Amino acid sequence: MADRATPPQQSVQVSESERFMKLKDAFISKYGLPPAFYARAPGRVNLIGEHIDYCGYAVLPMALEQDILAAVTPTQTKIIQLANTNPVYLDFNVHINKIHIDTAKPLWQYYFLCGFKGIQVELAEICAKCEHYIGTEGGGMDQSISFLAEKGTAKLIEFNPLRATKVKLPSGAVFVIANSCKEMNKAATAHFNTRVMECRLAAKILAKAKGLEWQKLLKLGDLHTELGVSLETMLSTVEQMLHPEPYSREEVCQRLGISQGELFSSILSQNTHNVTSFKLYQRAKHVYSEAGRVLQFKKVCDETPANALQLLGELMNQSHVSCRDMYECSCPELDQLVDICMQSGAVGSRLTGAGWGGCTVSMVPTDKLDSFLAKVQEVYYKADAQRAAMQTQSLFATQPGGGAAVYHEA
Ligand code: GLA
């Protein structure tokens, strides 16, 4: 059930870990003193439930063993000094009263500064809010699994209030992450927020058509709660009340009875003011069907029928198709990689996270793992020089890892 939302304090024998030692040495050579403590946050992979957290629906991610490690020491000055062991990311110093986050140009240090700017409320929920300072209106999956993860299990994450429930993944398969090597910076482009706004507009238009108080309603999930019906009924409501042709700005305003000025000032985010057409039918269909797939995925994990792996694989494949065709958050590289993963022995494969680039997650029977990795390497990575150069960090199997923690040297 609901778990802690603050990182545990652990002690670590730094001299016994090569990774901690390297970080400590780099810290000392840069700042002339040892770190006071270390903090770790794991990576995450969403197994199922894409683009529905910000609509109010549960998602099903797990934390990875792979992580980010930071070494920290408080200082007497009001200057935040940031450095990265990856030389691509340059050192950065800023006075705490002069923090400026340029959302048009998201630099690595801004992610730290967003955290600093927002650190007054509870961590998991506040971290989701922190991300909004970078300009994307994400839902909170990443931050929640980072804090609430437990080694060995995925979690069903429900929102409002935030809750995490263990989901034990069936034995006999492993999850493999594969980076498409296509980058999509969701803070620098309007792709992500356009989808958030399309969901918001669909929720408002449906709410108004149903005679509800639509002004305050922001999420498709809240509309569902208000109506108190099943997800299947929500899907047929979308089919009956929305049309598949894109909605123009004029039509949206007319359906809501508002001016374009009001649309900009009280509904759309800043970086979506230029968007002129909205695919409300397709986006809402994705959200309600994907929310149902998350619940089915959990049910299969809980009940573990004999064909559990096949059922989970099918749900993952359906999720990818819906992301690709209805939500349009895939890209040719991700689609190609998913096909290759399926041909290489996966029982299910899908884009994971925001999409338009980034990674896929595939469920692979344990006894096929080696041949799967070899085939994907051959067909996707070795075929392209840039991908081949990134191959070692781009394709790996992972088990559910533990959550974020703060470490003190023993
Ligand atoms: C990004 C966001 C998450 C979630 C996913 C899509 O990772 O940060 O909150 O919306 O996209 O499922």
Residues whose N, C-alpha, C, O or C-beta is under 5 A from the ligand:
A	BS01	GLA	G49 E50 H51 I52 D53 G138 G139 G140 M141 D142 G353 A354
